[in-house]
Amino acid sequence: MFEGLLTVDLQSEESDLVARIAELERLKAAAAAAQARAAAALDASRRAAESAAGVPRARQGRGVASEIALARRDSPARGGRHLGFAKALVNEMPHTLAALERGQLSEWRATLIVRESACLDVEDRRALDAELCGDPAGLDGMGDARVAASAKSIAYRLDPQAVVDRAAKAETERTVTIRPAPDTMAYLTALLPVAQGVSVYAALRREADTTFDGRSRGQVMADTLVERATGRSAVVPTPIAVNLVISDETLLGGGTEPGDICGYGPIPAAVARGLISGAVADTHSRATLRRIYTQPSSGALVAMESRARLFPRGLAAFIGLRDQRCRTPYCDAPIRHLDHAEPHAHGGRTDVANGVGSCERCNYVKEAAGWKVSTNTDETGRHTAEFTTPTGKHYRSVAPPRAPAVAISELEVRIGIALTRHAA
Ligand SMILES: [Zn+2]
């Protein structure tokens, strides 16, 4: 579809190849600018139509960010950022938009400028836009860090109070998150106001400075963090329930299909087996096996249904384990709600087929006019959900694949992992 535009003549001179790389980079930036214009226009068009139709102002434009995300194969959270970026550029920052269009800024650098100016009012934002990007030659040679620092220092000069206010507001965004790290470790990240962050770190370091038992400083700090956060001394084992999903083949037959710890992600088969045998051998721990279903195409749970509007626990657990993450394509956020694809009010059934795991944001978006979700089962027996947006575009998501071994049966293992002090 872009043949002429994107062909590369592999026989070119080296200098022509470099020129081609530069040209393609400009093309990417120009495409980002055009995407921003299209996104802002979509939002304006939708709001105008909804306003004419009498939709209350607060509900206008709901779901537009998710539509942009689907079109860009990105998560709804990023869709929101893309839309905010587009509206800022198109409505308030013409020089930054022009620099992006000419390829003097990449999409990321333009994003940094928009972000650093977000705390300013429109007038100051326009002033920042003109000062930083009005003379495009000034952007030559500036890397990401310098672009962000320049935007920040201009914003600080224009409205110091706004920057202070933003810092105060940022405190409301404090949170703790977890994501997988290599080698079956996990990064537990706390986003804290700077004073609290520094004092937590100092407390852990103080512990490390006064402990001499053969553990490294890092190990002492990590162990101390775990002890204090779980509220128990690490010497006394603290059972923590962890849901681990593995196939029977992996559990009993030495299979290699990875296990999956809910809220964390996949772990290698051998590690999953090690966790379970450790939990079984440890008298402080308890491992219980629960068979979720046999023969996914005909198992009893699959046929399970409820007349209630809310999904009963067993059914909810089944859908949560099946979907693992929000079912909106590219979303990947943790499941917070179980939705009826066909709404309960319209006769949608409370069963496995009609139930779809959803994050908070996507659950809210699907309520907007023009959104529809329909479910089905594909040739291989996997659950599919088709999302239709207000413009009539279709996007499909398929429940995560299961290994052939799981076709025989699937087990849920609840293990109490004992937190014990590392050998001194
Ligand atoms: Zn979602």
Residues whose N, C-alpha, C, O or C-beta is under 5 A from the ligand:
A	BS01	ZN	C326 T328 C331 A333 C359 C362
